[in-house]
Amino acid sequence: MMLALPVAVACAPVGGEAEAPTPLASSEASGALFVAGKFGDTLSKVDLASGEQVVSVESCANPHELATSPDEQYVALACYGGQTVDIFRTSDLSRVSSIDLGENARPHGIVWHANGDLYATAEGRQAIFWIRDPMGAAQTFEYGSGKQGTHMLAVAPSGNHAWTTDLGSRTVTRIDLKTRRAPFSVEVGEEPEGIWLSGDGETLWVSARGSNAAFMLDPESLEVRKRIETGAFPLRITLRPQGDFAVTSDLADGGLTVIDTASGEVVRQIAVSSPAEAEARTQVTILFSPDGERIYVAETRNDTIAEVDFATGEVLRRLPGDGGGDGIAIIE
């Protein structure tokens, strides 16, 4: 039933009361987790040691993905219900900048690159933006994908190329950021959404939610090297910082599929919610801790972020994810 939902399922508001979060306890984790509340139009900060939300501010209309600056001083927020990328201080969540991408931009996916520049999709404009020097002159450069639903993106370590998943067109698109050659697209499954580039830049990972599958692609040719069956409705895909495993968030069955990156084989499933709970919680964004020991899972309808021990698969606790927490980012 979940596969018949429209393309915007993960972005549509929902009703109903949320369960209370699991009582919080102190943790060996440190640093802070930032949460975009897409239904409440909020941005919040959770202290990972105590598990408590320490600050929450009004953000923008329907905020989605987040990215932290290389120096961890700022967090950038894609304002999916509008046309800006807004930047906040990580210390107190004070807004310091709002970068306008133009009419009907609807930015969603966002990457703050090690080179200091920001990259964001603009779904309403069928494009991505390269924002040079976002904390300075903030020059914006637009690159059309020509595809519907340009939703998430990955950027090469060199900054020469970006790749997008285009939900409506069922494609993955490679965009040349330096020479502006015409974009190159191939069809990859049904409703490709999640995307992640391996640290060495040699493999592009894509999850296609309508196919219940992940795909390993050649980043240059976009040839599919391998199709891997996952849990139901794999909305996102991420790689462990060590590069040894890829993980999908399987919204429809409340679990995570763990894939060995060397062999491309599924090695285990992690249950975060039961299948009965999955629809109520709506598992969306997933993010590893910098040390790769924990994975954080946004349970959007439940206003919680599940903290999962990656080695054991145990749900350690459920952190606050107020306002329909979706996009998440972390600093140590």
N, C-alpha and C positions, 0 to 999 in steps of 0.2 A: 504494500500500500504506500509506503514511504517513497518509493521510486517514482510514483505517479505525480508527486507534488510538483508545482511550478518551480522555475529556476530560482525565484526569490525566496524559497522556503527558509533558508538560513538567515535571512535578513528581515523577515516579516515579524511585526509585533504579535505577541500571543497573550492570552488572558489566563486567569486562574491564579490561585494563591500558591506561593512558593513554600516549600518546607523550610523549617528552621535549620540553619547550618549545624553540623556536628559540633558539640562543645569543643572549644579550642584549647590546646595545651601548648606549652613552650616546645621548641623544636631545635634540633641541631642545625637547621637551615639558617642562613643569615642573608642579609640584603633586603631588598624590597621588590614587591610585585605590583605592577600598575595595571589597572583594569578599566577598560572602556565599557560603560554601561549604556548599551545602545537603545534601550527602552526608556531609561531615565535621563538620557543626555548628560551623563556624568563622567568624570574621570576620578578614580580613587587610587589610593596608595595603601598597600597592606604591608606591615612589618612582618617579615618571615620568621623572625625569632619568636615573637609573641603570638603571631597569628592574628593580630588585631588590625582593623582598618584605622589608620592614623589621620587621614585627611581625605575629604571628598569635595570636589568642586564642580560647578556647572561647566560643561564643555561646549558642545555644539550639537547640531541636529543629527541624531542617529550615528554617533561615532562608532567606528569599527576598528580596523587594525592599528597597532601601535608599533613604534620603533624607538629605541634609545640611541642617543648619540654615542660615538666611540669613547668619549671621555666620561660618559654616564651622568653628565650634568643636565641633560635635557631629554624629554620624551616628545616625539612627534605623533600627532593623532590625525588619522584620515577621517574627515567629516563627510560621511557617506550621504547624509541628508542635505548636503549643501555643496559648496565649491571651493573649500579651503583645506589646507593642511595647517593645523594649529600646533604651536610649540609651547611646552610648559617646562618650568624648572622641576627637576626631580626632587629637590629638597622640600619644596612647599606647594608644588603644583600651581604656582602663579604663572599666568599666561604671559609669554614674552613676545610672541609673534603670531601673525596669521597671514599665510601666504595664499593669495587668490589664484586659482587655476582657471578661472573663466566660467562663463555661463554653462550650467548643467554639467559641471565636471563630475560630480559624485565620486570623489576619490575613495578607494577601498583598500587595496593592497599597498603596503608601504615598506621600504627598506632604507635604513640609515647606514650607508656604506662606510667601510673602513677608511675610504678616501675623504670622508667628511661631508659628502653630498647626499641629498635625499632623492629617492626615486619613488613614484607613486602611480598607481593606475588611476585613470579617469574614465570610469565605466560609461558615463553619460556622453562622453566625447569620443568613445572608441579609440582611446589613446593611453599613452603613459607620459609622465612628465619627469624630466631630469631637473632637479632644483640644485643649482650650483651655489655653494657658499650660503647655506640656509640661515646661518647666524650672522651673516654680513649683508652683502648686496642682494642676495637671494634672487638670482637670475633664473627664470624658468624657460625650459625648452620642451616643446610638445612633439611627440612622435605618434603618428596615427597607426593603429593596428588594423583598422578596416574591419574589425570583427565585433560581433555582438557579445556583450557581457564580459569585457576585458576586466577581470576580477582580481586575480592575485598575480604576483610577479616574483622573479628571482633575478639577481644581477651578478654578472661574472666578477671574480676577484679583481680583474684588470679594469673593470668599469667600461669595457668596450661593447658589451652586449647585455641585453635584458631579454627575459622570456616571460610570456604571459599565458595564463589559462583563460580561455574565452568560452564561458559557459554556454551562451546562446548559440554560438557557431560550432561548438563541439571541437574546438581546435586548441593547439598550442602554437604560439607565434614567437619567432625569434626576431628581435629588433636590434639593428646595428646603431649604436648610439654615437659612433664617431664618424662614419662615412655616410650615414643616412641612406644606405642602400634600401631598396624596397623591402618591407617586412616579408618574412617567409613563414607560412603556416601549414600545418598538417592536422588532420583529424586524429584525435586520440580518445577513443572510448566515447561514452555518453556522459555529458556534463562534467568535463574535467574542471576541477576547481583547485585542489591543493597542488602546490609546486615547491620544489626545493632543489637547489644545486649542491652537489657534493663539494666538500671543502677543496678538493683538488681540481674542481671544475670539469671533471671527466664524465660525470653522469648526471642527467637531469631526471629527477623523480617527480612523477605526477600521479595524483589520485583522481580517479573519475568516479564520482559518486553514483551516477546512474548505471555504471557497469559493475559496481562492487569489486573494483580492481585497482591495483597500482601498476604503474608502468615505468620501466627503466628506458630512458631515451638517450641517444647520442646527441649532445648539445648542439653540434654543428649541423648535422644532416636531419635531425629530429626523427631519425629512424628508431622504431621501437625495438629495443634489444630483448625485452622480456615483459610479458604480462603476468601479474601475480594476483591471484584471487585473495580478497581480503574479507573482513566482516561487512555488514550491510551499511551502505551509504557512507563511504569513506570521505568525509568532508575535507579534512586537512591531512597533510603529510609533513613530517619533519625528520631530520637526521640527528642522532645523538652527537654531541660535540666531538666525541672520539671517532666518529665516522663509521662505527662498526654495525650500527643498526638503523633502519628506517622504521618509522612508526606512523600508522594512520589512525585517525579518530573516526570510529565507526558509529555514526550518530544513531542509526536505527536499532542497533543491538546493544548500545551502551558500553562498548569495549574498545580496546586498542589492539591492532594487529602489528606484531613485531616481525620485521623482515631482516634477515642477515644480508648486509649489503654486498658481501663478497660472492655469495652463492645466488642471491635473489630468491631465497626460499623462506617461507614463513616458518618461524621457529617457535612461536607461542602466541597465545591470545591473553590479554589482561582484561578482566572484567572490572569496570569502574562502576557501572550501574547494572542492575538486572535488566533483561529485555523489557519487563513491565515498567521499570523506572525510566528507561531510556527516553521514551516519548515525553515524559513529564519534565525531564531535566534538560534535554536538547544539548548534547555534548558537541561542542564546536571547536574552538581553537585549542591547540596543544603546544606546549613549550617545555623544553628541557631546562633544568638548572644548569648553570655554566659548567659544573663538574660532572654532569651527566648522570647523577645519582637519583634525581627525582624528575618526574614529569608532571606538569601542571595542566589540568584539563578544565576548560571553561564549561560549566553546566548552566547554560544561559537562562533557561526557564526557572531554574531553582535558585538563582542568585548566589551561586556558590562556585568556588574553584577547587576541584579535587586535587590534593597533593598525593601523588602515588610514588611509592618506593619502586624504582625501576627493576632492581634485582629480584625482589620477591613478588611484585605485583600487588602489594598490600596498599589499600587506601589509608594513608596515615591520618589525614584529617581533611575537613572541608573548610576552606577559607572564605571570607566574605567576598561576594561578587555582585554587589548591589547594583540595581538598575538594569539587570539583564546583562551581566558581564559577558563579553564576547572577546574582543581583542585583548591580549595580555602581553606584557613585556616585563623583563626582569633585570635588576642590577645586583651585583654582589655587595 
